[in-house]
Amino acid sequence: MNSIFHQPHNSKSNYNFNSTVYNETYWAPHFHRGLELIYVMKGTLSLTVQQMKKELTEGDFSLVLSNQIHSFRSSKESKTLVVVFSEDFVPKFTSLTKGKQAKEISFRVNSTVANLVKEYLTKEETGILMKKSCFYAVCSEFLSQMELEDRRDKSDFVMGELLDYIAEHYTENLSLKLLAEKYGYEYHYLSRLLSKNYNINFKELLNSYRTEKALELLQETDMSITEVALKSGFQSIRNFNLIFKENTGVSPNEYR
């Protein structure tokens, strides 16, 4: 299996929104809690979602559901809008698709919805109500066109539970054994699920979240490196420096 990575910054709740227009891009297999809207505005894009693959062409939309492993590569001189947004924007859609997956990858929308997306979802400053209306318009098209089926396993649901707990307790001394006991799973089941489905272990998942928190603190505060390490959940400066450099390629001091 290809190396798979988790995107903590796209796994946040509280109306998290991240919109980017790419002219040419490649993303290796990854997953996150947020929903991901992909709109090919020009050229083509090769998209893989779980085990499904498809070449998307101009005008195609795709909606990647929570914690689905996906990757894509666009053609040269292409233009693709990628919007990752938290489930808070569309709670009704989230409840309707919980435990489900689409049998196809792509769908089309009418010109009115496409124009809404181009006009409003390309701008970070768009108000929350307008964002909601755009997302629900796309989700409505998705539900009307895509046939849903039960997900083949419950790995996405279990991953959601793990990510939720990490988000609330990342500064504590967490272990996979502790979470297995809390949610009533066997330790070895969780370990196999992370390894087989996501090619990651619990420590790597936890450290990726802690590193993301450290990046935020280094960018947004004047905290010392020691304070950043402790606030991010790392138990020692040595451990923090080592893991931070493994995940980012630079030391905390170099990053700052």
Secondary structure by P-SEA (a helix, b strand, c coil): ccbbbbbcccccccbbbbbbbbcccccccccccbbbbbbbccbbbbbbcccbbbbbcccbbbbbcccccccccccccbbbbbbbbcccccaaaaaaacccccccccccccaaaaaaaaaccccccccaaaaaaaaaaaaaaaaacccccccccaaaaaaaaaaaaaaacccccccaaaaaaaacccaaaaaaaaaacccccaaaaaaaaaaaaaaaaaacccccaaaaaaaaccccaaaaaaaaaaaccccccccc
